[in-house]
Each structure stands twice: as C-alpha cells, then as structure tokens.
Amino acid sequence: MSHHPAATRYDNPALYRRCGRSGLKLPALSLGLWHNFGAVDNYANSRALILRSLDLGITHFDLANNYGPPPGSAEETFGKILHADLAAHRDELIISTKAGYNMWDGPYGDWGSRKYLLSSLDQSLRRMRLDYVDIFYSHRPDPETPLEETMGAVAHAVRSGKALYAGLSNYTAEQTTRAAKILRDLGTPCLIHQPKYHLFERAIERGLDRVLLDEGIGGIAFCPLAQGLLTNRYLAGIPADSRAGHDPRFLKPGHITEEKLAKIRSLDALAQARGQSLAQLSLAWVLRNPAITSALIGASKVSQIDENVAALCHLGFAPDELARIDAILAS
C-alpha cells in the first residue's frame, strides 16, 4: 500500500542546504541505514523509520553495499519499502550508496579497483531495483590501486547514468585534493565528502574542512552522535540494552570511561541550559561547521528521528557556549 507523505514535509525551506557549489540541496539531517535496516531487523520498524523521515522533510537516504547484516540486506530492505510505499516519490528522494569495504569473496570484492566498484554498483542497483542512484561514493581510499583508476570508475558510473553525482568517504585532506582534481578533469566534479565528525572526533578540522570549502565540495558527517554516546543513553553508565551493552562491534564498553562520561554529563548540562537534549546540541554543533551540509542520523525508534529533527529549531551558538564546549572537551 503506497504511503502518502505528509503535506507539510516541505514547509520549512530552511531545512535544505546547498551541497558545496553544486545545484543540489540536501536536508540538514539525512537518514543513514548503517544499522537497523538489515534482514535481521524488524521490517515494520525499518519501514516506519523511513516513512517518518520523509514526513518530516528528510529526503536523503544513505546506504552502502555492505550495510545489513547480512551485507546487502539494507539495500534490499530499502528497495522493498521504496517500491511498496514511495514509488511515486522517487524524484523527491536522494538515494546514495557506496563501495569500498569487503563485500564478497575473492580479489574483486573489496577496496577500489574499477572491477569492484562498477560490479558493486550494478549489484546495489539490482538490490534496490533502481535504474540509478543519486550519489555513488568511493567508501575508502585504496592504498594499492592508483587513485586515477578508482576515480575513473566513479566518473564512469556518473557518465553511464547509473549515478548522478560522485562522492568520497574517509579520504584525507591530501587524498581529497588529488581525487577532486581527477574528477574535475574527467568532467564529473566531486559533489560530497562523508567523514566521521562529532564532538569527540574532530580530525576534519585539521585541514579536510578547509579543503572541502576551497574545492566547493559539500560535507556530510557520519556518526555525529558517536554511535549513541552523545545522547542520554549513557549518562548513567552502559544500559544492558544499549549498543555498547549488547553489540560492541562499533561502540566498545572500554571506550566509555568515567572521564568521558564526566564530559558527556557536562555537555548534557549545557544542552539543558540551551533548552535542548544532548543529541540535539551535538547535531547543532556538527552543523555549525560551514563545511558541513548535512549530518547523517541513525535511528532505532521513530521518537529518535523526531528528537533529532527538533535540533534544527536551535542551531546557533553564542561564542561563550562554543568556548564552554571546547573547555569541556579539553578537560
């Protein structure tokens, strides 16, 4: 049964921000399907998360070939929901996918060769039952494949019509500068770069954000809430039903030290003084960076999407608030 998105979903034009120097606008918050959309997850909940996101004006859905588990199943879930509920709205959506991490056995199922990237894109399109994706990313740089080959494959994906825009993820500032020049020379300029960025991970501020601004590339931050650490979930320690408590592959209990919890509680106090939750403050802080177009949120509950979108009502920071945040992080 087709879903009828809320008529109010575009009522806030300030939600959309231009991606670098391109003609494309992205929502300030985009939905990432890294977790909670695999074959092991509850389909009805996955569907509810996607439909609620669109009802709130989130038009960008971010995937990768290996998202699941098992790998590939997040794309299958998304494709099923898209065709059952949102087929009439495909042109309102930005759908992205990536290739670069291990996906299948043998020498052609990983890294950045032309063989792998283009084969993977074809598989992703089949899983989602799409003719094209809006953004195709090189998910990580390959230390053994010439950058010209990797970027040539991404450019070919755009020229072939199987992707509309080219993207990078996890590239350093120097690698991004080189990759951007190659893509520009091939006539398929880099639209977007996806780095990890949150209050406890500020590596992009050591040069990458400057490169993005200089090159006219939009930034989209992944893990802006540090896998849930920058939410109220861990204020009192590690809950048994939390990601760190039952699935420590990405957020390990050993990383949640008393020192870090003290900083989180101080940040939460500042958030409350601003009339926000810790998650809302953390998203606003990421979006304050002029190099960042959008932040990728993850969610396991519809209420989390509602909470995150409410962050957009209060994005500004006073200078003393930013100074206070820096002091907390440095303590």
Secondary structure, 3 states (H helix, E strand, C coil): CCCCCCCCCCCCHHHEEECCCCCCEEECEEEECCCCCCCCCCHHHHHHHHHHHHHCCCCEEECCCCCCCCCCHHHHHHHHHHHHHCHHHHHHCEEEEEECCCCCCCCCCCCCCHHHHHHHHHHHHHHHCCCCEEEEEECCCCCCCCHHHHHHHHHHHHHCCCEEEEEEECCCHHHHHHHHHHHHHCCCCEEEEECECECCECHHHHCHHHHHHHHCCEEEEECCCHHHCCCHHHCCCCCCCCHHHHCCCCCCHHHCCHHHHHHHHHHHHHHHHCCCCHHHHHHHHHHCCCCEEEEEECCCCHHHHHHHHHHHHCCCCCHHHHHHHHHHHHC
